[in-house]
Amino acid sequence: MILQLIVHWKNETLAGRFFRLTLAASLSAPLSLIVVSLLSSTGADENAAMSLMAVAGFGSMAFLFAINMSMVSIFDYKSTMDSIKTIHGLMKKNKLVFTRISILKDAFLVLGKSVISIISLSFFMFVNALYSGGMGVARFIALKMHTQDRKQQITNYRYVGIIISIASICYVLYSVRLFFGGKTGVYDMNVALVIALYTFVEFGINIRDAYRLRKSKALEAKALRAVSFASTLICFVLTQTAIMSFASEADNSFVNALSGVAFGTLAALIGLYVIVDSFLHQKKSASS
């Protein structure tokens, strides 16, 4: 496969491009097999987790090559960069549609965390799933603001702040209980890595949403930014808890509780800011 890849490297025809991408994707199988075989020969305790990560990594690369080929085919066989630019233009043109579709990710986040909480028998993960559910409701209310009049927008803007505040205060109260003997749960390395990876994906999505809406002064955009920032803060707690669970054999409940209280309080302050800001907008709207 590598020899064929070298032979056809300079073939710039459409068939040549697709043939190279197909070869690159096909290489994921033998390369992952080589890595797994080498890991198996070491006899280390982490072989299973490392092998899983290697196979997942190479499989993801093959999946990206497949997406690239499909994308290029859909957009009249343009280059990859031109296809990406075309998609970006479509998303900007239909921003509201894509934003509404993106609310489905909140449902998947809640479902994913709920499944992990059941597998790991962790009430801590279930609490995080409930928090994500609250943020999903807040995001839904924020998206409805687009077609509303100014008065209703301000009201829903305040509701978003209230939901963020209440959800964050409940998270803080749950974290406080960890100071008095509560446990966040102990996860083995495989489950902890899944939780960390899942949380990093959620973190990236939230940061992207906040960055995309950074320049807009519309109340809808400000509400969505607040939801993204609050969700991101709680991501730090979940990631820390998962990593420290297998990185340290000591009881990390106190550290996790401290982190939960700190980041939960910051998230609650974001909600409080939205509530105060809604009253300022209401006052300004009444005086104009």
C-alpha positions in Angstrom: 0.0 0.0 0.0 2.8 2.4 0.9 4.6 1.5 -2.4 1.4 2.2 -4.4 1.0 5.5 -2.5 4.5 6.6 -3.5 4.0 5.6 -7.1 0.7 7.6 -7.4 1.8 10.5 -5.2 2.2 13.0 -8.1 -1.0 11.8 -9.9 -3.2 15.0 -9.7 -6.1 13.6 -11.6 -9.4 13.0 -9.8 -8.9 9.3 -9.9 -5.4 9.7 -8.6 -6.5 11.9 -5.6 -9.3 9.4 -4.7 -6.9 6.4 -5.0 -4.4 8.0 -2.6 -7.1 8.8 -0.1 -8.4 5.2 -0.3 -4.9 3.9 0.3 -4.4 6.2 3.2 -7.6 5.1 4.8 -6.8 1.4 4.1 -3.5 1.8 5.9 -5.3 2.3 9.2 -6.0 -1.4 9.6 -2.4 -2.8 9.2 -0.9 0.1 11.2 -3.3 -0.4 14.1 -2.5 -4.1 14.0 1.3 -3.4 14.2 0.8 -1.0 17.1 -1.4 -3.5 19.0 1.1 -6.3 18.4 4.0 -4.3 19.7 2.0 -3.3 22.8 1.0 -6.9 23.4 4.7 -7.9 23.5 5.5 -5.5 26.3 3.1 -7.1 28.8 2.2 -3.8 30.5 -1.0 -3.4 32.5 -2.2 -0.6 30.3 -2.1 -2.6 27.0 -5.8 -2.9 26.7 -6.4 0.9 27.1 -3.5 1.8 24.8 -4.5 -0.7 22.2 -8.1 0.7 22.3 -6.7 4.3 21.8 -4.5 3.2 18.9 -7.3 1.4 17.1 -9.7 4.3 17.7 -7.0 6.8 16.5 -6.3 5.0 13.2 -10.0 4.3 12.7 -10.8 8.0 13.2 -8.2 8.9 10.6 -9.8 6.5 8.1 -13.2 8.0 8.9 -11.9 11.6 8.2 -10.5 10.4 4.9 -13.9 9.0 4.0 -15.6 12.3 5.0 -13.1 14.2 2.9 -13.9 12.0 -0.2 -17.7 12.4 0.4 -17.4 16.1 0.9 -15.4 16.6 -2.3 -17.8 14.4 -4.3 -20.9 16.4 -3.1 -19.4 19.8 -4.0 -18.6 19.1 -7.7 -15.1 17.5 -7.0 -13.5 20.7 -5.8 -10.4 20.7 -3.6 -10.8 20.0 0.1 -10.2 23.6 1.0 -12.8 24.9 -1.5 -15.3 22.3 -0.2 -14.8 23.5 3.3 -15.3 27.1 2.2 -18.5 26.2 0.5 -19.8 24.5 3.6 -18.8 27.5 5.7 -20.7 29.8 3.3 -23.8 27.6 3.6 -23.6 27.7 7.3 -23.3 31.5 7.4 -26.2 31.8 5.0 -28.4 29.4 7.0 -27.0 30.2 10.5 -30.4 30.0 12.3 -31.2 26.6 10.8 -27.8 25.1 11.8 -28.1 26.7 15.2 -31.4 25.1 15.8 -30.1 21.8 14.6 -27.2 22.1 17.0 -29.6 21.9 20.0 -29.7 18.1 19.3 -26.1 17.9 20.7 -27.4 18.8 24.1 -29.7 15.8 24.0 -26.8 13.6 23.0 -24.6 15.1 25.8 -27.3 14.3 28.4 -27.9 10.8 26.9 -24.1 10.1 26.8 -23.5 11.2 30.4 -26.6 9.2 31.6 -25.3 6.1 29.9 -21.8 6.6 31.5 -23.4 7.2 34.9 -25.3 3.9 34.6 -22.2 1.9 33.4 -20.0 3.4 36.2 -22.9 3.5 38.8 -21.9 7.1 39.5 -24.4 9.5 40.9 -21.8 12.3 40.3 -22.1 11.6 36.5 -25.8 11.6 36.8 -25.7 15.1 38.4 -23.6 16.3 35.5 -26.1 14.8 33.1 -28.9 16.8 34.9 -26.8 20.0 34.6 -26.4 19.4 30.9 -30.2 18.9 30.6 -30.7 22.3 32.3 -28.3 23.9 29.9 -30.2 22.3 27.0 -33.4 23.8 28.2 -31.7 27.2 28.6 -30.3 26.9 25.0 -33.8 26.0 23.6 -35.3 29.1 25.3 -32.5 31.3 23.9 -33.0 30.0 20.4 -36.8 30.9 20.5 -35.8 34.5 21.1 -35.0 35.0 17.4 -38.6 35.4 16.3 -39.9 37.2 19.4 -40.6 40.9 20.0 -38.2 42.9 22.2 -40.3 42.6 25.4 -40.5 38.8 25.1 -36.8 38.5 24.3 -35.9 40.3 27.5 -38.2 38.0 29.5 -36.7 34.9 28.0 -33.2 36.3 28.4 -34.0 36.6 32.1 -35.3 33.0 32.2 -32.0 31.8 30.7 -30.1 33.5 33.5 -32.5 32.0 36.1 -32.0 28.5 34.8 -28.2 28.9 34.7 -28.2 30.3 38.2 -30.5 27.6 39.7 -28.7 24.7 37.9 -25.3 26.0 39.0 -26.4 26.6 42.6 -27.7 23.0 42.8 -24.3 21.9 41.4 -22.5 23.9 44.1 -24.8 22.4 46.8 -24.0 18.9 45.6 -20.3 19.6 45.6 -20.5 21.0 49.2 -21.8 17.6 50.3 -18.5 16.1 49.2 -16.8 18.0 52.0 -18.7 15.9 54.5 -18.0 12.3 53.4 -19.6 12.2 49.9 -17.8 10.5 47.1 -17.5 11.4 43.4 -16.8 7.8 42.5 -13.7 5.8 41.5 -13.4 4.9 37.8 -10.9 2.5 36.2 -8.6 3.9 33.6 -10.7 2.9 30.6 -13.9 4.5 31.9 -12.0 7.6 33.1 -10.4 8.0 29.6 -13.9 7.8 28.0 -15.2 10.4 30.4 -12.2 12.7 29.8 -12.5 12.3 26.0 -16.2 12.9 26.1 -15.8 16.0 28.2 -13.0 17.4 26.0 -15.4 17.1 23.0 -18.1 18.9 24.9 -15.6 21.6 26.0 -14.5 22.1 22.3 -18.1 22.5 21.2 -18.9 25.0 23.9 -15.8 27.1 23.1 -16.6 27.0 19.4 -20.2 28.2 20.1 -19.0 31.1 22.3 -16.4 32.1 19.8 -18.8 32.0 16.9 -21.2 34.4 18.7 -18.5 36.7 20.2 -19.2 39.8 18.1 -23.0 39.7 18.2 -24.8 42.1 20.6 -28.2 40.5 20.1 -29.9 39.2 23.3 -30.2 35.7 21.7 -26.4 35.6 21.1 -25.7 36.9 24.6 -27.9 34.2 26.1 -26.3 31.4 24.0 -22.8 32.7 25.0 -23.8 32.6 28.7 -25.0 29.0 28.3 -21.8 27.9 26.6 -19.5 29.6 29.2 -21.5 28.0 32.1 -21.3 24.6 30.5 -17.6 25.0 29.8 -16.9 25.7 33.5 -18.6 22.5 34.6 -16.6 20.6 32.0 -13.4 21.5 34.0 -14.8 19.8 37.1 -15.8 16.6 35.3 -12.5 16.3 33.4 -10.5 16.8 36.6 -12.6 14.2 38.5 -12.1 11.6 35.7 -8.4 12.1 35.3 -7.6 12.2 39.1 -9.7 9.1 39.6 -7.0 6.9 38.0 -4.0 9.2 38.3 -4.1 9.3 42.1 -5.0 6.4 44.4 -5.7 8.8 47.3 -9.2 10.1 48.1 -9.7 13.1 45.8 -13.2 14.0 47.1 -12.0 17.2 48.8 -10.2 18.5 45.7 -13.1 17.6 43.5 -15.5 19.3 45.9 -13.4 22.5 45.9 -13.3 22.5 42.2 -17.1 21.9 41.9 -17.8 24.8 44.4 -15.4 27.2 42.6 -16.5 26.6 39.0 -20.2 26.1 40.0 -20.1 29.5 41.7 -18.6 31.1 38.6 -21.3 29.6 36.5 -23.9 30.9 38.9 -22.4 34.4 38.7 -22.8 34.2 34.9 -26.5 33.4 35.4 -26.7 36.3 37.8 -25.1 38.6 35.3 -27.7 37.6 32.7 -30.5 38.3 35.1 -29.1 41.8 36.1 -28.4 42.6 32.4 -32.0 41.7 31.5 -33.3 44.3 34.0 -31.0 46.9 32.5 -32.3 46.1 29.0 -35.9 46.3 30.3 -35.2 49.7 31.9 -33.5 51.0 28.7 -36.4 49.6 26.6 -39.0 51.3 28.8 -37.3 54.7 28.7 -36.9 54.7 24.9 
